[in-house]
């Protein structure tokens, strides 16, 4: 059956534009109160497609929103989404007069809607017609509920150059189902004084083009004038008067006598950049190629005191500008005219580290506006700070009413149902009487409004302060926002208070841990002691005794054996033990106080002592200092990313880390510490990301017997793929390297999340899920310094190898947002309480995308089932139980949820069914539940198996047996498939079918785009997948026809492949800009009965490789080539993978093996890592033509277990590195998976043909 399209078109045409304010609705008859014959005036309806009626659109008196008598009823005859949609639309003619029209002017389109259909969706679009065709601007889909709700999207008036007819048309599309629509409006957004009083369209994607234009030229920094007497962090206020307790350790206070009067911010400068005293403000989303401003008034008590203005990312990368302050107030600007570029028009703006590169440039990313004083002892004063989109710096606008609350603490806790009393102050700093209207609303972290009320107009005399006592209550457990909005004249001002209704009897969970990660050595002992005590006691109040991870980043020994950092660390360790908390200690940077200037350079912090005897002495002294205070010892922090970071020459006695040397350190650490304390667990290697290659390289040295646990940092931006696959690979690595005892001690000892994400979206749900399952016996929950969100825990708890230790960084004294960790802490506590006393019973599979885990407590006759969706699913899934008698449903925080109509709505956050029934009865109820909203229950995977053959693998997640057809449609005729369609029958839950297609033209590296469509007969479901079929075809040559001499005269008959700017990766490079159009690579490959041949020509103006050791040739001009010999496509390295490198170093060809395949496949000796003289190699350099020529041949031992025969397939990745003498600029690559994080799953297919 064809899908249906219904279109509603709103027509509102007038001859002239008139000024628009928020009260002016562009849409006429938006409430559908006028019309004839059931059709609404001013609206155009489309219900027929190709002459066939696809639905109805009519005025209805059966349901309307609040006022009026009518709404609009739309109903499609379709049963599932499709192309033939019915629609309504309206248009409005807008004048392009300069007096009334501003390009980029934002307005908001709002409407109310509901639907009796579960998970009903509608689409909203708008466009501007040109002379030739519609010019589409934006489309958005909404999911409706069965109650009237308001929906909105932001609209940007387009540039006049693309808008010749000046007509703006709105469309609402319905592809299937039934909806009611009412109160449609389009209004200009008001220009409010301060950004924290500007209503924001929550449908805008942060950092999107729509948001950029909507907020162009506005101040996005909240409370940046300090008048209210509180400091705004991450969109939440942290209250403080003269010096809020949390900030006392940084010296940040509010001072009088700000710029033009009022308050201002003040702090002292220190000599250490980045991690010193500073003022950080609410973050701004930056996006590549856009313009941004950051400006503020400043002065110092010292003339020429230096200050750094910066936009800083979570990784520490930043745009910075150093300015010198006067003793009088002046304005200082930093303008970014091309975000992502390393150079700006303002030459004083510098790029610190790799700003604008890496994963952040794939979309918008948070950057923190930061002002840093770097003159020691100087006092800094800042006021009237503005930051946002564009280059036009707006004037700072002071708030006409200053709102303050007088709660004793931002951590105040309340009991659900009890009255909450909040003292409020409204100060009128102006010269005239102000009349205000106040409204308050309480929302949970899902954005649901729990309570709201308007308060009558109150008069506040000029220069006076009015007091008001707000009394309210919250009936639920959880963490909520109380938003107070005041309107005076034409200004709206907001103030947000966090309410914690969390006080309840707690049950201890001693396994939970936090990561203290304090910058010891940079604060006064008294301050750090107060901070540690406060932080740890707050933590203990949530969970009882637990564990704390502490690492000393900047501790160095001096002539007395102690430094400031040591003394502060001992205090912190003692504080933790006094509270019953165990200490997980990470020795991050073992070094002496050798060369202060050298080690203060961030690039030289990644060195270790070369003399193991000296290391032994340092380790012994360090542990004796902390004698009895350390319960776990973690060796180094992310050593896998240290290589290549230090500047040369190294100071005497130090060297870079590598897997072999790390193994030596682990052995020495084991011997030293176990002699002192045989029970002390030693953990390592603590890799950045789950770096399976580095972990196995360490374990191959026999290191497993010196470790009691394996640790890694699970940051998703450091890897691709799925953690389930990684878990299996890690299990295999441990087993084949005598590390079976480590399977139950796997630590995810760091994983980042920013407190900003603890919002209604609950992006932290993966951690909560792992707690809900209670498969992990230890969760390390931490406070750290991350400033960007990450999704953690993509791994199914039942597929971890044993205990999963996971640590979560949420925010510490550097980001000043640790208080926002409370929603995580208390939701975890609620999960723990819900499952206390239960044991895991079994997992139920009713659909692969839904997790159902049964827990049972026989003593209490209690059965609990945790339910949630897989991360890959968007939207909401519902389960309709056969009956719900005797079942109780709870949400994440343990609040009762209604179980109306026997239906449970699932999302990515767990809900819980609790019952007195035994597990088998509850299991039966869940297994027989009806599922809705799961989307397409099928998956389709396409893979190349030869130069002319493609496999289509289809899997079913449906409980019903289905049949269907898969059709292959080529984007271009030359890529046609034979046959064009294949049918299949009897596909059941969990089963799969393999179907084979032939291509008309051979598949090569250029890629053929094919659209595969799967249509299922029984339920009319369908799948569409566009695939780009790529492979490197390697041709057979007669044995002996190629000589390895770098002359290439014997390669004439073999086709070449080209790598150019489109294959570039320059991640991590921070040097001068490079024109990648000048760096071009052509390569060829061939095979005979015994060897694989490769020739590579590199066009490069400068050849540079000065590697001091063969294993470092990758840092200069060189080639890296990796094989996945068995075509397994694992996420990380496996036993069948290898990697070799080739370079011309000081005129001498060098070959090196970083990873060899296992001898278990073929019992071939001589496959060790290191120099590879058995690979025949020739390299030459032609300086006249600026060409470097590589030619090499792999013998059997270097490509085995791959077999040289027609049709053999493996995966390869070829990387050509570029270095012009200023460091590794980047590389060209045939695919991802080698230049960055290793992953054979990303390699390109390599097929032998004749």
N, C-alpha and C positions, 0 to 999 in steps of 0.2 A: 504494500500500500504506500502511495506517495504521502510524504509529510505535508502539513498544511501551513499556510501563511495567512495571517490576518493583519491588516495594516490600518492604524488609525492616524489620520493626518489632521493637525490643527491648523486652520487658516485664520490668520489675523493680519490683515493688510491695512495699512494706513499710509497716507501720503507724506506724513512728516514724523520726524522723531521728536519726542519731548523728553526733557530731563528725567532720569530714572532714579528713584530712591528705593529703599527697601519696602516701602509701602506700595509701590507701583508694580502691578502684576502685568507682565508682557502678554500673558495668555488671557484672552477673553473667553468668558463662559467656561472657566476652568472648573467650576463646581457643577456643570451640566444641568443648570436649572432652566435653560431655555432650549426649545427645539420643536421640530415638527415631525409628525409621523414616526416618532421614536428615534429620530436622528438629532444629535446635538448641533446647535448652531455653531458655526465657525470651525467645525471639525470635518475632515474628510476621511471617510471610511473605505477600506478596501477589504472585501470579503470574498471576492471571486478571483481565482487564479486560472488563467487560460480559459475563461468562460465557465469554470466549474466552481460552485459555491463551496467554500471551505470553512464556513462558520457564520456566526451572527454577531453584530454589534448594535446595541440598542440601549435607550434610556431605561432605567429600572428604578422602581420605587420599593424594591424588596430589601435593599440594603444601601445605606449611604453613611458617610462619615459625619457624625454630629449634626451640623447645620444643614438646612435645605431639605428638599424632598426627593431628589434624584441622585443617582450615581450612574456610571456607565458600565454596562454588562457586556463582556466579551466572552465568546465561547467558540472553540475550534472543534472541528470534527476529527482532527488528528488524535491519535492515541499515543504518539511519541513525538519528540522534537524532530523537525525537518525543515526543508527549505521553503515550502509553501506556507508562509505565515500570513495571517490576517493582521491588519494594522490600522491604527488611527494616526493622524498627523495634523499639525497646525503650523502655519507659517506666519512670519512677521516681517514687514518691510522696515528696515532701519536706515535712517539717513546717514550718509558718510560725512556730514558737515563737521568741520574741525571743532565747532563749538560744543557739539554733543557726542562726538564719537572719539574714543581712544582705543587704538589697537591693544589687544591684550587685556581689555577690561573684563573682570570676572563677574559672572552672576550664577545663581544657583537655581537649578530646576528641581522642584519638589512635587511629590504627589503622594496620595494615600491609596493604599490598595490592600486587598485581601483575596483569599482563594479557598474554596472548599476542597481543593485538590492538594494532597500532601506533596511538599517540596515543589510546588508550582513555580516556574520561572517565567519571567518576561524580560524583554530587551528594550533598552531605551537608547536612541541614537539621535544625532542631529547633524545637519550638513548645510553647507552654503553652496548654491548652484553657481557655476561659472557659465560662460557662453556655450561651452561644448558639452560639459557633463557635470554631474554633482561632484562637489568637492567635500568628501566626508571628513569629519573632524574627530568624532569620538563615539564609541558605543560601550554600553555597560549592561551587564545582566544582573537581575535581582531575583532572589528566592523569597517567595511570599509565605506568610503564615495564614492561619485561618481567622485572625483578628485584624482589625484595621491597624495599620502601622504606616509611619511616614518613611519615605525613601527619597534619596536626593543624589544628585551628581553635579559636579561643578562644570560650568561651561565658560569657555574663553572666546570672546568676540574675535574673529580671525583678522589677520592682516588685510588691509584694504586692497592690496595688490592681488589677492586671490579671491576677491569678493566683489565682483563687478556688478552683480545685480542687487546686492545689499538685502537679500532675503535670507532669513534664518528659519529653518524648518525643523520641527521636532517630530520624531516618530516613536511610537510605542508598538512593539511587535509581540504577537502571541503565536507560538508555534504549535501549541497543543494545550488542552485543558480548558480551564474556566477561571475568570477573574472578575472582580468588581473594582472600579477606579473612581476616584473622586478628588476634589480640591487640588487640581493641577495648577502650579504657579511657577513663574520664572521671574526672579527679582534680582536687581543689581545688588552686589555685596556692598555694605557700607564701608566708608573709610573711617575707621576708628583710630583713636590716638595711639594707643599702645597695642602691641601685638597680642599680649595676653588678654586683651579685651576684644580681639577680633574673632568673630565666629568663623570656625574653620569647617570646611566640608570634609567630613570624616571619610567620604568615599574616595578622596584623592589619594593616590599612591604617593608616599613620601618621596620627594625628590623627582617626581614626574614632571614632564613638560607642562602639564596642566597646573600643577602646584606652583611651579617656577613662575609662570606668567601671572597666576592669580595673586601671588604675593610679591611681585616685582616691585622693588623700591620701598618695601615695608620693613620695619624693624622686627625681626623674629626672635630677638633675645628678650626673655621675660624678666621683669623687674630689674632692669639693668641700670636703674638710677638709684637704687637702694633706699628710696624714700619710705617704703612701707616698714622697714625695720626687719625684714627677713630676706633670706638669700635663696634664690631659685635654682634648683639643681634638677636636671632631667625632667622638666615639666612638673616637678613636685616641690613645694616650698619646705625649706628647713628653717624653722624659726630660731632666731637668736637676737639678743639685744646688743649689749656692748661686745660680747664675745660668746657665741654659741659653743657649748661644750665640745661638740664634734670638731670644731675648727680651731680650738685653742692651741692645738699642737702646731698649727701652721702660722699662727700669728695673724690670721685674717680677722679683722674686726670692722665694725661700722664706726665711722667718724663723723662729727658735725662739720660744718663749713665746706660742703661740697661745692661743685661748680654751680654758680648761680644760686647758692644756698642749699639747704637741705642736707641729707646724709650723703656719704660717699663710701666706697670700699677702701680699705687700707691694709698693707702688709709690708713685711721687711724683705729685702732682697738677700740672696745668698749667691755664692760663686758657682754653684753646680747647676748647669742648665737642665731643662726638661723636668727633673724630679725634685725641684725645690719649691719654695713658697710661691704661690701663684693665685690668680683668680680664674676659676673655670666657670663658664656660664652654660645655659641650656644649649643643647646641640642643634646643629643645622645639617640637613641632608645636602651633600654635595654631589654633583653629577658632572661627568666629563663634558668638556667643551662649553660649559656655562660660565657666567661671570658672577663674582661674589665680592661683597665688601665687608670689612670689619673695621670699626672706627670707635674712638672714645676720647674723652678728655682726660688728661693725666697731668700730674706734676710730681715732684719729689722734693725732699728736704735737702737734697744735694744737687748742685748744678751738674749737668751732663751725666746723671745716673742713667745707666743703660737698661732698657726694657725690651723684651721680645714679645711681639704680637704674633699670634699663630692660630691656624686652624689645624688641629692635631687629630689623627685617626687613632683607632684602637691599637694599631700595631706600633705606634710611636712615630710613624711617618707624619710629615707636617709641611705646610707652607709657613714660613717664618719671615718676619721682618724686624730687624733690630733698629731701635730708635734711641736717641738721647733726649732725656727730659730736661725741661727748665724747672725752675722753682715756682713759676707761675703757671696757671692752668692754660693748656694749649690742646688743640685737637690733633690726633695722630691717626692716619688712615693706612690700611693695607687693602689694596685692590688686586683681585685675581681676575684677569681678563680672559683666561683660557684654562679652566680647571682641568687637570690631568697633564698639562704641559709642564716641563721642568723649568722653562724660562718664561718670564712674564715681561710685559712692557715696562713695569717698574723694576728696574734692575736691582733694587734693594730687597725685593721679595725673593727668597731663596727656597729651594726644595730640599728639605731635610730627609735623608735616606731615600726611600722609593715612593714618595707621594705620587699618586696618580697611576701606579702600576699595580699589578696583581689582581686578585679576585674582586677587589672593591670597585674596579672600573667597569665591571660587568653591569652595574646598576648604580643606584644612589647609595651612598654610604654616609654614616654619621661622622661628623667632624666637630670637635669641641672648640669653641672660641676660648682662647686662653691668653692671659696677660701675665708675663713672668718677669720678675725683677732679678737682675743678675749682677748688680753692684752690691757687694756684701755690706750689710749694715745700713744701707740707704732705706728710707721709708718712702713707700709708694702710695699715691692716692689716685683712685680712678672713679669716674662718674660718667653718666649719660652715654652708655655704651650702646651702639647700634650695630647690627649685623644682618645680612640677608642676601637676597638675589639681586644681581645687577651691579652697575658701577656708580649709580647716582646715590650718594650717601644722603639719607633723609635727615632732617632735623629731629632731634630727640624731643618727644612730646611727653610732658609730665602728666601723671594721672591726676584727675580733678578730685578724686576721693581716694584716700589711702586706707585700705582694709587690713586689719590685723586681728589675729585671734590670740587669746591669752591662755592657751592650754599649757599645762606645766611641761609637757614633753610631746614631741612628735611621735613618741612610742606609746602614748597613753592607750591603755586597754580598757574595754568596756564589756559588760556582760549582755548578751542578747536579751532584748525585751526590757531592760532597765533604761531609765531616763538618762540621756546624755546631755549635759549642760555645758555649753561652749560660750565663754565671754568673748564678745566681738567689739572692736573699736572701728569707728568711721571718722577719719580725720579730714577736715576740709582745709587744705592749705591756701585756698584762694582768698580773694578779697570780697567775695559776694556770698550771700546765703545760697546754699545748695539744697535742692529737694531731691531726695533719692527714693527709688523703688527697689526693694530687695526681694530676691527669690533665692531659695536654696533647693538643692536636689541632692539625693544620695544615690549613688550608682555603684554596682559591683564591678568586678574586673571584666565582666562580660558586657558591660555597657548598659545593663538593665537598670532602669530607674526603680528604686524601692520606695522612695518617699520624696515628696516635693510640696512646696507651699510658697505662696506670694505673701509678702509682708507689706502693710500699707506704707504710703509715702511718709518719710520722716524728714524734717528740716534740720540741717546742720549749719549753724552760724559760721560766718567767715572766721578762719583761724581757730576754730574750736573742734572738739572731739566728742562725738556722740557714742554712748555706750548702749549695747544691746545684748541681752542674754538669750541665746538660741537654745531651746529645749526640744529634743527629738529623741527618737529611739530607733534601733535597728533590730529586727526580729530574727536575724540569721547569724550563723557563725561565718566569719570570714574577714577579709580586708576590703574596706570600702572607701570611696571618695565622697566627701561632702563638698560640693561646689557652691559657693556663694557668688551670686551675680548681682551687681548693683548698676542701675541705670540712672544717670543724671544728665540732663540736657540731651546731647546726642552721643554720649559716651557710654560704653559698657565696660565694666571692670570686673575681673574674676579673681577669686581667691579659693584655693583648694586646700582642704584639710584631710589627712588620712585618718580613718577610724578603724581601730583594730578591735573587733568583737571576738576575742580569742581566749579569754580567760576560762579555763576549764581544768579539771583534774588531769594531770599529765601522767603518762606511763613512760618510764625511762626507755630510751633506745640508745644504749651505750656505743653502738657501732657507727653512729653518724659523726662526721668530722667536718671541720671548717679549715680553710686555708688562710692563715693569718697574713703571710706575705707582706709584712710591714717593711718599710724602707729604713731599717735600723741604721743608726749612725748619722741620721739627718735631723733628729729631733732631740729635745731636752729629755733627760731620763724621767723627770717628774711627769711630763706630758705623755710620754709613751706608756708609762706605767698606768696612768689614769685611763688612757685609751684602751690598753689591753684588758684592764680589769672590767671596764664597762662593756666592751665587746664580748668578752668571754662570759660574763655573767648574763648578758642578754641571751647568749647562745645556750647556756646551761638552763636558763629559765624556760627555754623552749623544749629542750630535749633531756636535760639531766646530763650526766657525765658523757663525754664523747672523746673526740680526737681532734688535734689541731695540726695542720701542716705548716711548717715554718721554714723559710729558706732565706739565707743571708746572701744577698746579691753583692754587697759592697764591703764585706768584712775582710780586712787584711791584718795580718799580724804586724806588730811593731816591736820596738826594742824591749818593751815591757811584756809582750805576749798578749796583751789585751788592747782592744781599741773600743771606741764608743759603741760600735755596733755589737761587739761581744757583750758588753755590760748590759745593754738594753735587751739583747736576746736572752740572756740568763734570767733577767727579770720576767720576760714574757713566759719562758719555760716554767719558771717557778710559779707564776700566776696560774698557769694551766694546771699544773700538778696540784696546787692548793685547792683547786675546784674539782679535782678528780678527773681531769682531762688528760688523755695520753698525748704524747708529742711525737709527731711524724716529722723528722728532721731531714731536710734536703740540703746537702753540701753542694751549693751551686757553683762556686768558683774558687777552688783551692789554690791559693797563691800567697806569697809573702808580699811585704811592702817594698817591692823592688824599686820601681821607677814610677813615682806618683803621676807625672805628666803622661807617661806612656799608658798606664792603666786607666787613667781618667778618660782616654779616648774609647768610645763605645766599641770600636772595632777590635780593640785589643783585650777585651774581657774574656775572650774565649780561648785561653791558653791554660795548659796544665804543666806541672813540674816534669822536666825530662828525667830527672834523677829520682828513681823510686825510693832510694834511701832517704832523700830529703822529704819526699811525699810521706813516707812512713813516719818521720819525725813530726811533720805538720799534723798528720791525722791523729797521732797519739796525743799531742798537746791539745788539739781541739776537743777530742772526746773527753779527756781528763778535765777540761774546763767545765764541760756539761755533764760531768759524772752523775749518773742516776737520774738525769732529766730527759734523756732521749729513749723513746720506746720503739721507734722505727728509724732506720738510717737509709736515706735515698741518695745514691751516688750520682752526682752531677744532674744538671737540668738541661734537657734537650741537646745532648752532645752531637746528635746526628746533623745538626745544622751549624756546628761550629766551624767546620772545615772551610778554609778560604776566607774567613771573616777577619782574621788578624792581619795587621800590617807587618810587612817585613822591613828590616831584619828583626827577628824576635829578640827579646832581652835574654841575656845569658841564663841558661838553666831552664828555659821554657820551650814548649813545642805545641803544635796543633794536635787535636785529638783525632783518632781514627779507630775503627773497630778493634784492631789488634792491640793498640795501646790502651783502649778502654778495658779490654779483657785483662791486661796486666794490672791496671788500677783496681779492678774488681778483685782479683786474686790477692793483691797486697792489702786491700781494705778488709777482706775476709780474715786474713791471717792476723792483722793487727787487732781488729775489733772483737773477733771471736775469742782471742786470747784474754781480753779484758772482760768481756761479757758474752759467754757462749750462747745465751738466749736471745741476743739482739738480732732481729730480722734485718737483712740487707736487701734493698730493693734496687732494681735497675732494668734496662738502661735509660728509662725515662725519655723516650724519643718524642720529638715534635710530630704529631700524627702517628698513626699506627704504622711505623716504618718497618715493614717486615724484612726488607733487605738488610737494614742496619742491625736489627735484632738477630737475624740468623748469622750475619757475619761475626757478631760478638759471640754468639753461642758456639760457633764452629771452633773457637779457640779453647773449648772445654770449660767455658765460663759458668755453665748451668749449676755446677756443684758449689759455686761460690755465691750463689744468689738464693734468697728465700722468696722472692716475688719478682714478677715481670711488670714493669710499669710503662705507660705511654700516655700521651696527651691527645685526646680524641677531638681535635678541632676539625670540623668538616671541610673548612677551606683548604686544609693541607692534604686532602685526598679526594678521590671520587669513588663511586661504586657503593657497595653496601657493607655494613659492618658484619653482617652474617657471614658473607664470603670471607672477610678478613679473619673472623673468628675461627673458621675451619682451617684456613691457611696457617694461622698462628698455632693452632693445635698440632698440625702436622709438623711444623718447624720445631716445636718443643719436643715432640716425640722422637724425631730423628736426631736430635742433639742432646739426648739424655736429660731432658728437662721435664719429664712427666710429673715430677713433684711440684712444678710451678703451675700446673693446670688449674689448681684451686686457689692460686694467689696471683691473680691478674689485676693490676691496679690501673684504672684510668685516673691517674693522679692529677689531672688538670683538664678542665673543659670549660670554655668561656661562655658567659652569657651576661648581657648587660641588664641592669635593673629596669631599664626603659621597657624591656619586653615583658615584664611581669604586668601585663595588662589584660584586657578582656580576651585577647587572642590566646593567652596562656601558651606561649611558645616553649615553655619549659616542660611541657607535658611528658617528654620522653623520660626525664628523670623521675617524674612522679609515677609514670607507668612502671618503671623498674621497682620502685618502692611498693606499688600496689601488688605486684606479682610476688614479692618477697622471695624471689629466687636468690638475688644477691644477699649475702649475709652482712655485707658492709657497704655503706654508702658514705663516701667522703664528700661532705658538702662544704664549699669553701667561700671565703671572701678574698677577692683579689683586686685586680686593677683594670679589668677589661671594660671597654667602652663601646662595644658593638655586640649585636645579638648573634647567637649561633643556635642552631638546632642540634641538640645532643641526644644520644641514645636512639640511634636508628637501628639498634640491634635488638632482635627478639630475645627477651630474657631466657626463654627456654632453649635457645640455641647458643648461649654462652657456654664455655667449657666447664664452668664451675662457678666459683664466687666471682662476681664482678664488682670491683671496688671502683667507684666513680666519684671524682671530686669536681665540684662546680664552683667556678669563680664568679662572684657576683658584684663585688665592689669594695674598695677599701679606703683608707684615708687619702689616697692620692685622688681618687675620683669623687670622694666625699658623698658617696651615695649608698653606703652600706646599710643604712636604715631601711632602704627599699627591699632588702632581702627578706623582710618579714613574711610576705606572702608565700615565698618558697618554704621558709622554715616551718611555718605553721600548717601549710597544706601537707607537707611531709609528715608532720606530727599527727595530723588527722588521719592520714593513710595508715600510719603505724598503729594508731589506736583502733582503727576499724578492723585490722587483721590480727590484733594481738591475741595470742593463744591458739591461732588456727594453724593447720598444716596444709601444705599443698596436696590436692587430691588428683586432679587431672586437667588437661586442656581439652576443650570441646571445639571441633571444627564444624561450624555451620556455613562458613564462607572464609576463604583464605584471607580476606581483608578485614575480618572481625576477630578480635582476640577475646576469648572467653575462658577464664581460668576459675576453677572451682577450689575453694578452701573449706576445710571442715574443722570444727571444734566439737568433738564428741562429748567432752565434759559439760559444755554449755548447751549441747543440742543445737548448735548453730552452724548453718551453711552459708557461705558467702560466694558470690560469683562477681568477679570484676569484668567489666565490658568496656571496650573502646575500639576505635577504628584504626586501620593502618595509616601511616603518614601519607602514603601516596594518594589517598582518597580525599577529594574535596567535597564540600557540602556536608549534608547530614544524612545518616542512615537511620531508619526506624525499624524496630522489631515489634511485631504485634504477637503477644503471647496467646496461647490457646485459652488461658484463664489466669487471673492474677490473685486469686484468693490466697492469703497467707504469705504474700510477698511484700517486702518493704524496699523502697528504692531510695538511695542516698546519692548526693553529689560528692564532689571532690573533698569538700570541707566537712562532710558528715551531716549536711543539712538534708532533711526529708524532701524528696521530690515527688510530685503527684504521679501516680501510675494510672492516668485516666485512659479509658478505652483500651486497657491492657497494652498500651503502646509505650515503648522506651525509645527515646531519641538519643542517638550516639554521636559523639564527635571524638576528637583526639584526646580528650581528657576523660579519665575513667569515671564510670558510675558503678554503683554496687547494688546488687540484689542481696538482701538478707532474708533468711527464712528459717523456720524450725524443721522444714522438710529435710530428710537425708539427701546426700549428694545425688543419688541416682534419680530421685523424683524431680529435683530442680533441673538436672541435666536433660531429662526428657522434655520438660516444658520449654527449655531453651532450644533444643534441637528441632522442635516442631514449630518454632516461631516463624511467622511470615516476615520476609525481608522486603523493604522498599527503599528506593533511593540509592542503591548501591552502584548505579550507573551500569556500564557494560561489564558483564561478568566474564569476559573473555579477554585473552591477550594474544598478540600476534608478534612473532619474532622472525626477522628476515636475515639470512646469512648467505654469503657467497661460498660455494663449495668447489667451483672450478671456473675456468675462463668463460664458460658458457652456461653455467648451471647455478641456480639459486634455490635455496630451501626456504619454505614458509612453514614455521612451526606454530600451530595454534593450540592454546591451552584453555581449559574450561574451569571456571569457578562456580558454575551453576549446578544446582542439585537436579536439574532436569536434563535428560538426554536430548541433544540437539543435532540437527543436520544443517548443512548450508553449502555455500559456494564462496570460493576466494577468486577474485578477479584481479589481474595485473594490468594496469594502464600506464603506458609510457608517456612521460612528459614530451619527449621528442620521438618521432617515428623510428629513428635509428636504434632506439633502445627497446623496441617492442619485444614482448615475451611470447613464448610458445609452450603450451596453449595459453590462450588469454584468460581462461578460467578453469578451475578444478573443483569438483564437488566432493563433499565428505559426509559421512553418516555416523550416528551413534556416539557422539562425543559426550562423555560423562564427567562428573565432578572430579577434578584432579588429573584427568586424562589429557593426552595430547595427540595431535595428528601431524605427521610430517608430509608435506606436499612439495613436489619438485617442479620448477619451471626452467625452461631454456631461454637464453637470450639470443636475439638475432645477430647482434654485434658482440664481439669479445669484450669482456669487462676489463678495464685498465684503471690506472691511477687517477684519470680525469673524472671518473664517476658518471654513472647513469642514474637519472632520477626516475623512479618507478613509484606509482601510487597503487598500493595493495588494498583491496576492499573485501571485507568478509561480511556476507549477509547470511543471517541465521533464519531458516525457514519457519520454525515453530513460533517464534516470538517477534519476528521482524526486527530484531536487534541487529546492529551493524558495527563494524570497526573500519576505520580508514587510517592507513599508515603510509606516509611518504618515506621512502628509503633511497639513500644514495649509495649505489653499489660500486665499491672501489676495490682494487687489488693491484699488486705489482706482478706482472707476468714476466717470468724469467725463462729465457729461451735456451734450448740445448745447443751446445757447440761440440764440434769434434775434438776429442782429447788431443792436447798438444797444440791447438790452434792459437792459444793466447800465451804470450810471454809477459811475465811481470817485470816491466822495465820503465813504466810511467811514460811510454811513448805513444800508446793508444792507437797505433796504426792498424792493429789486428782486431779492433772493435767496430769497424766501419759498417758491418751488416746488422748490427744490433741497435734497436731503438733506444733512445735515451728518455729519461724522466727529468723534469725541471722543478727546482724549488726556488721560489722567489719571495717577494715581500708578503705574499698571501700566506706563506708558511712560517711567518716570523713569530718568535717568542722572546721577549726581552725582559722577562720578570726579574725583579731585583736589581736592575741596572740603575745607577744614580749619576753616571758621568755625563759628559757632553752629548748633545743630541747627535744621532747617527742616521744617515740616509740609507735605509735598507734597500733602496733601488740600486745601490752600487754593490750589493752583495748577492750574487746569483750562483746557484749550484746546479750542475747537470750530472746525473749519475746513470750508470748502466749496470746490469747484472746478468750473469750467465751460469750454466752448469754443464758438467760432463759426468762421466761415470764415477769420479772420485772427489771432485773439488767444486766449491762454489766460488765464483769470481765476481769482483766488484771493481768498477772504475768510477772515480769521482773527480770532476773538474770544478774548482772553486774560483770564481771571479771576485777578487778582494784587493783593494788598493794597498793595504798594509798586511803583511804576514808577521804575526808575533806569537811566539811561544817560548817562554823562558822557564819552563817547569823545573823545579829543583829536584823533583822525584817523579818517576814514571807514572805513579798513580795520580799525579796532579796535572797530567797533560790536558785534561778536560777544561782547565781554567783558561787555556790559550787557544789559538786557532787549532782545530783538531776535528776528528770524526769520532763519534760514538755509534756503535751498531749493536743492537740487542736482538736476540732470537727467542721467541716462544716456540720451541722446537716441536712440541706435541700439540700446538694449537689449542691449548686449554683455556686461554683467555682469562686467567685468574686476576683478581683485583690487585694483589701484590705479587712479589717474586715467588716462584715455586722452583722445585728441583729440576724441572726441564727447561729453565730459562738460563740464558747467558748474556754477557755484555763485554764487548771489547772496545778498545780505543786505538786510534792511530794519529800520529802527529810528526811534524818536522820540527825538531827541537835543536836549535843552534846548528842547523844544517844536517842533522842526523835523524834518519827515520826511527821512530819508536813505536812499538806495539805493546799493549798491556791488556790483561784480562782482569776485570773487576769481579766478574761472577762467572763461574763455570757450571755446566750441567753436571748432575750427579752421576757417578760411575755405576750406580745401581741399575741403570738402564742398559748398559752395554759392557760393563767391567773393563773399560778402557782406562789405563793409567795415564798420567801426564795431563790431567785436566785441571790442575791447580790454578789458583789465582796468581797473578804476578806477570812478569814479562812473558810474551808469547812468541818466541823465536820460530816456532813451527809454522806460523802464518807467514807465507811468503809476501813480502812487502816492498814496494818501491814508491818513493815520494820525491817530487822535484818541484822547484819554484822557478817560474819565468817572470822576472821582474819587469821585462819590457812590456809584456802583455798583461801583467798583474794577475797571473794564473798560478794556482797551486794544484798539482796533479797527483792524485792518490791512485794506486792500483794494488790490489791484494787478493790473495786466494786462500780460502779456508780449507784445511785438511779435514778428514773425517772426524777426528777427535774434537774439533771445534764446533761442528754443527750437529753431531750425534746427540740424541737419538733420531733426528730428522733423517729421512731416507731420500737419496737422489734417484727419483724415478718419476716418470710423467704422471701428473695429477697430484703429486704430494703437495700438502698445504701446511704452512706454518705462519706465524705472525712475526713481523719484524718492525723495528723502528730505527730509522737512520736520523742522526742529529749531526749537524755541522755547526760547530761553535765558532764564535767570532770575538776576537780580542785585538784591539788596535794599540795596546800598550797601556790603556787606562783601566784595565779590568775586563772581565767577561761581559761583553755588551749584550749578548743574547745568542740565539741560535735559529737556524732553519731546521724544520723537522718534517718527516713524512707523515707523522701523526703525533698525538699526545702520548704520554706514558713513559718518557725517558728523560727528557730535558728537565722536567720538574719532578713530580712524584712518580715512582715506578709503578706501572700498571699495564701488564700485557693485554688486559682487556681492551685497551685503547689502541693497540698496535694495528697496523694495516695487514691484510692478508697477502701472503707471498706464495705464488702458485707456479709450479714447474710445468712448462709446456714444451712441446716439440713443434 
